[in-house]
Amino acid sequence: MTTTMVRQMIDDKITGKKVMVFSKTTCPYCSMAKKVLKEYNLTKEDFEVMEIDRHQAANKIQDYLKKKTGARTVPRVFINGKCIGGGDATFDMHKNGKLRKMLEHSK
C-alpha cells in the first residue's frame, strides 16, 4: 500500500465516521478508550475502530497519524474529524462530561 493510499484511507475513515479510533489490539490505553466510547452506544454507522496492528501498512498509518496529529502513539481518537487525543484524554473528557457534550452536538 502506497503512502498516498494510506493517507486517503485514513482521511476517508476520519471524515466518514462521527467517531474514529486508531488502535492496537494489545494496547491498554486503546482498551480504555474503546471501553469508554462503548458506553455511549454509538452505531456502526457512527463509530469505527481500526486495529492497525492487524493492517499490513501499520507503520505507514502511524507515520501519517503523526503528521496529522503530532503523535504516533495509539489510540488516536477522532470525533467529527477532530483528534481529541489518546486514551487518557478520552477518559478525562468522559469523566468531566466534555465527551458526552461533544458527541451530543455532533448529531
Helices and strands as residue ranges (DSSP letters): H 3-16, E 19-23, H 28-38, E 47-51, G 52-54, H 58-69, E 76-79, E 82-85, H 87-95, H 98-104
